[in-house]
Amino acid sequence: MSKKNDSLKAEEHVAPEAVEVKDAEAEQSPELVDAEAPDESSSEEESSITDEAEELRAQLEAEQNKYLRLLADFDNFKRRTQKDKEIANKFRSQSLLADILPVLDNFERALSLTTSSEESASLLKGVEMVQKSLIEAVNREGLAEIKAVGEPFDPNFHQAVMQEKDESAEAGIVLQELQKGYMLKDRVIRPAMVKVNE
């Protein structure tokens, strides 16, 4: 009986240690589970970081494209503005010169009159001097007469108001200028009114 008690006591004595070992293993196994879990979560974190990086790269690329488009638009705007300024400067006097053209026409008509007296001749000479001064002033601004008589008819520079048959000239040649035409630099202000050979 005492041997039985001793063995039971021994078993009781061993059993708590075994339980402790089992508990220790159980305690270790959650650590192993925990140790495995970070591997999965770290790969998830890495993939989420990669996704975020790709998203940020795409946003950056979109912003760079937007910036480049804005820069190109601004350069185009600057060029267009500069060109508009140059054109405005080049043709700044167009309106004034267009208003002066009838005055030049009137000088032409006045000087085409014949004079019979000495007084009217001196008056005509004064008118001619004023006309010359005015023509010099408008020429300095870039106004030039359009050549017409003897030139081939060009609808860009001439306005045909009459036609006539002249055997001595080629067809389509300007025979007579009825009103002078003028250009300001490379722009026609008023086409020449002409008579053209049929």
PyMOL commands that set and color helices and strands:
alter all, ss='L'
color gray80, all
select helices_A, chain A and resi 2-90+94-111+118-140
alter helices_A, ss='H'
color red, helices_A
select strands_A, chain A and resi 143-145+158-164+174-179+182-184+187-190+192-197
alter strands_A, ss='S'
color yellow, strands_A
deselect
rebuild
show_as cartoon
